[in-house]
Amino acid sequence: MNKTSIEWTDYTFNPVTSCWGPGGSSDNPKWCKYCYAKRMFHRFNNSFEPTLHKERLAEAFNAKPGSKVFVGSVTDLFGDWVPYEWGERVLSAVQLNPHATFQFLTKHPHNLHRHNIWPSNAWVGVTATDQKMAETAVKELAKVEAKVKFLSCEPLLGNIDIAPK
């Protein structure tokens, strides 16, 4: 777990790292156009193969009471390439640490339902960069049983209207 300067959280927690992006696989990885995580890994000559770091799960116990912890700043824990069991292990670590708030963010909201029910200290968010993504996000978040649900509209690539119709 690392202290961060991200303004909306206190720490980052990365028990799973890397991704293959939408439609990607080990044979043909595809990454988001603006993927900072891939650039960071390559800068340090590290593999960008999706990995569960079991030894990092215990880091959740290091979160200070009342702190906010962004889970998966260098991955998308709910991407199609992430085994269900990895997500369950991370959520178990979160549930065992109710003294902190753990923030999840995904570009793959269609996979959030795999992990219902969420610990009460989990905030579940979806990235929406345009109207189409926002509509999908709102629809999928409605199916999630989490205490706090949110949209992250960054980078905002077009107008978004989430007002009820």
C-alpha positions in Angstrom: 0.0 0.0 0.0 1.4 3.4 -1.0 0.6 6.9 0.2 -0.7 8.9 -2.8 -1.2 12.5 -3.9 -4.4 11.6 -5.7 -6.8 14.2 -4.3 -9.8 11.9 -3.6 -7.9 9.1 -1.8 -5.2 8.5 0.7 -3.5 5.3 -0.4 -3.3 3.0 -3.4 -3.5 -0.8 -2.9 -2.5 -3.0 -5.8 -2.8 -6.7 -5.0 -3.6 -7.3 -8.7 -1.5 -5.5 -11.4 -1.7 -5.0 -15.1 -4.4 -5.7 -17.7 -5.0 -6.6 -21.3 -7.6 -4.0 -22.0 -11.0 -4.5 -23.8 -10.8 -7.4 -26.1 -7.2 -8.2 -25.2 -5.5 -11.5 -24.4 -2.1 -12.9 -23.7 -1.7 -13.4 -27.4 -2.9 -10.0 -28.4 -2.8 -7.5 -25.5 -4.7 -4.2 -26.1 -4.4 -1.3 -23.7 -6.4 1.8 -23.2 -5.0 4.7 -25.3 -3.9 6.7 -22.3 -2.8 3.9 -20.0 -0.3 5.4 -17.5 0.1 2.0 -15.8 1.5 0.3 -18.9 4.0 3.2 -19.4 5.0 3.0 -15.7 5.6 -0.7 -15.8 7.6 -0.5 -19.1 9.7 2.4 -17.7 10.8 0.1 -14.9 11.2 -2.9 -17.2 8.5 -4.9 -15.4 6.2 -7.4 -17.1 2.7 -6.1 -17.7 1.1 -9.6 -17.5 -1.9 -9.6 -15.2 -0.8 -10.9 -11.8 -2.2 -11.6 -8.3 0.3 -10.6 -5.7 -0.9 -12.7 -2.8 1.6 -11.3 -0.4 0.1 -7.8 -0.9 -3.3 -8.8 0.4 -2.1 -8.3 3.9 -1.3 -4.7 3.2 -5.0 -3.9 3.7 -4.4 -4.2 7.4 -1.9 -1.3 7.2 -4.6 1.2 6.3 -5.1 3.9 8.9 -8.5 4.1 10.5 -10.7 6.5 8.5 -8.5 6.5 5.4 -9.6 6.0 1.8 -7.8 3.4 -0.2 -8.0 3.2 -4.0 -7.9 -0.5 -5.0 -6.3 -1.3 -8.3 -4.7 2.0 -9.5 -2.6 -0.1 -12.0 -5.3 -2.5 -13.1 -9.0 -3.0 -13.6 -9.9 -5.6 -11.0 -13.2 -6.3 -12.9 -11.7 -6.7 -16.4 -12.6 -9.8 -18.4 -9.1 -11.1 -18.0 -9.2 -11.1 -14.1 -10.2 -14.4 -12.6 -13.2 -14.3 -10.3 -11.2 -15.8 -7.5 -8.7 -12.9 -7.5 -11.5 -10.4 -7.0 -13.0 -12.5 -4.2 -9.6 -12.6 -2.4 -9.3 -8.8 -2.6 -12.9 -8.3 -1.4 -12.2 -10.7 1.5 -9.2 -8.5 2.6 -11.4 -5.4 2.4 -14.1 -7.0 4.5 -11.5 -7.9 7.2 -10.5 -4.2 7.4 -13.7 -2.2 8.2 -11.7 0.6 9.7 -10.9 2.0 6.2 -12.9 2.8 3.1 -11.8 0.9 -0.1 -12.6 2.5 -3.4 -13.0 0.4 -6.6 -13.2 1.8 -10.1 -13.8 -0.1 -13.3 -14.3 0.4 -17.1 -16.0 -3.1 -17.1 -19.2 -2.6 -15.1 -20.8 -5.6 -16.7 -18.6 -7.7 -14.4 -19.5 -6.0 -11.1 -22.5 -8.2 -10.5 -20.2 -11.2 -10.2 -19.2 -9.9 -6.8 -22.5 -9.0 -5.1 -22.6 -8.6 -2.1 -20.1 -5.9 -1.4 -18.5 -5.2 2.0 -20.0 -2.1 3.7 -16.7 -0.3 3.5 -16.4 -0.7 -0.3 -17.2 2.2 -2.7 -17.9 0.9 -6.2 -17.3 3.2 -9.2 -17.4 3.1 -12.9 -15.4 5.2 -15.4 -17.6 7.1 -17.9 -15.9 9.2 -20.6 -19.0 9.8 -22.8 -22.7 9.5 -22.8 -22.8 5.8 -23.9 -20.4 4.8 -21.2 -22.4 6.8 -18.6 -25.7 5.1 -19.6 -24.1 1.7 -19.3 -22.5 2.6 -16.0 -25.7 3.8 -14.4 -27.6 0.7 -15.6 -24.9 -1.6 -14.2 -24.4 0.3 -11.0 -28.1 -0.1 -10.3 -27.6 -3.8 -10.1 -24.8 -3.5 -7.5 -25.5 -3.9 -3.8 -22.9 -1.5 -2.4 -23.3 1.2 0.2 -21.7 3.9 -2.1 -21.7 3.9 -5.9 -20.2 6.6 -8.1 -19.2 7.6 -11.6 -15.7 8.8 -12.4 -15.9 11.0 -15.5 -12.3 11.3 -16.5 -11.1 11.9 -19.1 -14.4 13.6 -20.1 -14.5 13.2 -23.9 -18.0 14.5 -24.4 -21.1 15.8 -22.6 -22.7 13.5 -20.2 -26.3 13.8 -19.0 -27.3 11.4 -16.1 -30.5 13.2 -15.2 -33.4 10.7 -15.0 -35.5 10.6 -18.1 
